[in-house]
């Protein structure tokens, strides 16, 4: 029965998939049979329905999280505790400091620039004749996977030596105007900003969509009252639009910030984290599975969790406040 754990070939993999689906269906049928019966105590269906989900969350989420935290305080071979040495290595090693600096740049620039561009674009195209087409063009990058978008921009940034036909759009434009081609993905720190731009390109569509919906939800009587008072143009944007969509702006900022902290695909696909472009999510993978330093990888994973947690808590708290106001 070893093939169940390590299927060899497409036939065995398909058979394992069928068996897994059948087991899942059997478990659910058993749960329904045991819980959906008359005169059952109330706690029986509650345990029956929530129990499997809680067990899966505990086994698939909580247990690995606790294991990662423990591993972050151990050495490479996991046979001794080293206290905070792994974290000290992260905050003192110049290589890891560069990773932290890059992550900070991503966290600041991507949410702010994406949200600002999305808000400006949503305001500019609001209620114009070609609004749907204009918004579709900005939203299209969101329909592309991170890897797909990275491959597209990797071709855009492609570099060939001077005198050779350029296949990268940006370098071809430079050559056309008489400038030398640039190695956009190789030369730090510009390469980090080149990767950040890709993430901004992807996330601006999300920001525009959410903020556009928030702008359309502004009551007409507020807008009309402001117009009667002589408010228009920039003043309308500053004093009416911005305060009205503030909850949506916070949601967009925090959501993009969380997505940015987990930005592994863009970095891994375009540079592999080389040339001083690595971020925490990518470095966690590199240390754990490439350099065989699971203790450092675990510490980076915990650090990422610590950074993300306040953002999640703030986002949930703000959403509850907004719901309470309604």
N, C-alpha and C positions, 0 to 999 in steps of 0.2 A: 504493500500500500504506500510505498515511498513516493510513487508518482503523484499521489494526491498533493503532497507538499512541494514537489519539484517536478511539475509536468514537463514532458519532453515532446515538443512538437505541437502543431496547431490542433491536432485531434484530441490529445490529452488535455490541453488547455480548455478546449470547448467542453469536454466532458466534465472537467472540474467546475466550470462555470454553471453547467446544468445541475450538478450535484449541490452546489452552493445555493442556487435559487430554490431547489426542491427542499433543502434543509430549512431555509428561511420561511418558505410557505408552510412547512410542517410545524415549525415553532409558532408561527402566527395562528395557525388553525388550532393548535393545542391551547394557546392562550385564550382565544375566543371561546373555545369549548368549555374551558374551566371557569371563565369569568362571566360569560353571558348566560347565566342560569337564574331562575326565579329564587327569591328568598335568600340571596347571597348577601353576606355582610358587606357594607359599603367599602370596607378597606380591601376586599378581594379584587374587584375590578380595578381599583386604583393601583394596587400593586401589580396586577396583571398587565395593565396597559403601560404604566410608567416604569415598571421594573426592568424590562429588557432595554429600554432606552437609557435608563440610568446606568445599567451595567455596561452597556457599550460605551457611554461617555466616560465612565470610570476606567474602563480597560483601554480605550483608545485615546483618551485625552488626559485624564488626571494622573494615571499611573506613569505614562511617559514623561509628563511634566515634572512629577516628583523625582523620577529617576534622573532627569536632566539636571535638576537642582543639586541632587546628591553628587552626581558626576562632576559638577563644576567645582566641588571642593576636594576632589581626589586627584591623584597623579595620573599619568598616562596609562599605566597598567591597572588602575582602579584597585590597587591593593593597599593604599595608604591615603589618609587625609592630609591635605597640605594647606588647609585653611583658606586664606584669601590670596594665596600665591598666584593662582591663575588670573584673578582679577587684577592683581598688581602688575602682572605681565602685560595685560591688555592696556593698562593706563600708563605704562612706562616705556614699552617697546615702541620705537619710532614707526615701525611698520603698522602696528595697530593704531597708533595715534593718527596716522594718515587715514586709516579706515574710519575712525571716529569723526575726523574733520570732514571727510567726504559725506558721511551720513548726515552730519549737521547741515551741510550745504544743501543736500537733497531735501531735508526736512523743512528748511526755511524757504528755499526758492520754489520748489514744485507746488506746494499748496498755495502760497501767496500769488505767484504768477498765474497759475492755472485758474484760480478763483477770480483774480482781477480781470484776466482776459475773458473768462466766461461771463462775468457780470457785465462788462462793457459791451460785449457782443450781444448778450441777451437784450440789453437796453436799446442798442442801435437798431437791431432787426425786429424789435417788437412792433407788431401791427403794420409792417411794410407789406407790399404786394407779394413779394417772393420770399416771405418769411420761412415757409416750410423748406424750400430748396436751400436757402442760406443756412438754416439750422442743420439740415441733413449733411451738408458738406463738412461742418465742424464736428458733427457727431460721428461721422464715419470711422475715424480712428478708434473709437471705443468698440466698434464691431470687429476690429482686428485683434487677434491674440497678441500678447506682449512679445512673444517670439517672432511672430509675423511682422509686427511693426519694427522690431529691432533689425530684422534682416533687410527690410526696406531701407531703413536709414543707414545701415551698414554699407549698402550699395551707394547711397547718396554721398556718404563720407569717403568712399573708396579713393585710394591714392595710388598713382602711378608716377614713376620718376619723370622729371622734365624731359621733353622730347618724345615721350611715348603718349599715344592716344589715351586720354582720360576717359574712364567709364563712369566715374563718380560725378554726379550732377554739379556739386559745389566746386570741385576742382576744375571741371570743364568750364564753368562760368568764370573762375579766376583766370584760367588760361586765355579764354576769349577776350578778357579785358586787359591782357598783358601782364598779369601777375603770376607768381610762381605757385605751383600746387602745394597744398599743405597736408601734413599728416594729422588729420583731425582726431584720430583715435589713438595716436601714439604719443603725442607730445603733451605732458602734464604742464600746468593744471587745466589747459584748455579742453583736454579730452573728457574730463569730468563734466564740464559744462555742456559739452556736446551730447553726453548721455542724458544729462538732466533735461536738455531741450526735448529729447525724444519722449520722456515721461510727461513733460508739460503738454506736448502735442497730443498725447493720448488722453490725458485727464481733462483738458479744456472742454471737450465735448460733454463730459459728465457734469462739470460745473455749469456750463451754459444751459443744459437741459433742466437741472434742478432750479436754478435761479430764474430761468424764464418762466417756469410754472409758478414760482413764488411771486414774480412781478405781476403776472396775470391775475393772481389771487388778491391783489391789492384792491380794496373796495373802490368802486367808481366815485362814490360820494366824497371820499377823501381827496382823490385827484381833482375832482370838480371844484371842491372847496378851495384847494390850493390855487387852482387856476383863476378862480374869482378874486382871490387875494393878490393876484399878479405874479404868482410863483410859476416859473417856467425854466426850461433849459437845465443848466448846471444846478441851479437852486432846487429845482424839482427833484433832481437826482440825489442831491446831498440831504435835503430836509424831508423828503417824502419816501423816495424809493429805498434808500439805504436803511433807514430805521425800520421800514416795513418788512424788509427781507432779511433783517439781521439774524433771526433764528436759522434761516436757510443757509446763510453765509457760514455760520458756525458749523452747521452739519457738513457742508461741503468741505470746509477747511480741515475738519477733523477726519473725515472719511478719506480725503486725499492724503493726509498726513500718514494715516495708518497704511494705506496702500503703498505709499512711498517707502516707509520703513521696511516693507516686505519686498522691495524692488530687487528681486533676484534675476528675473528673466532678462531684463534689458542689459544689465552688467555682464551676466554670464554669456549671453549670445554675442554681444558686440566686442568685448575685450577679454572676457574670462576673468575679470578682476585684475588683469595685468596693467602695467604702465601707470601704477598709482591711482587706479580707478575703483578699487574694491570698496564695498560698503558692508555693513554688519551682516546682512542676510547672505550675501555672497561669500563673505569670509567665514561664516559659520559652516557653510558647505565645504569650502576649501580645506579648512582646518580639520573637519571631522572625517571627510572621505577621501581627500587627495593627499594631504600631508600626514594623515594618520595621527592627528593630535585631538582625540575626542574630548579630552579634559578642557582644552582651550575652546573647542567648538561648543561645548556645553556652557561654558562661562559666557560666551558671546550670545548664545540663545537666551540665557537668563537675563543678560543685559538688555537684549531686544525686548523681552517681555516686560521688564521694568520700565522701559521707555514708552512702550505702547499702552500700558495699563492706565496711567493718568489720562491719556487722550480718550480712551474708551469710557472711563468713569465720567469724565467731563461731558462727553457727548451724550451719554445716557441721562445724566443729570439735567442737561440743557433741554433734552427732548421732553423729560417729565415736567419741567417748568413750563415749556411751551404748551403742553397738553393741558396743564392746570390753568393757564391763562385763557384757554379756549372754553 
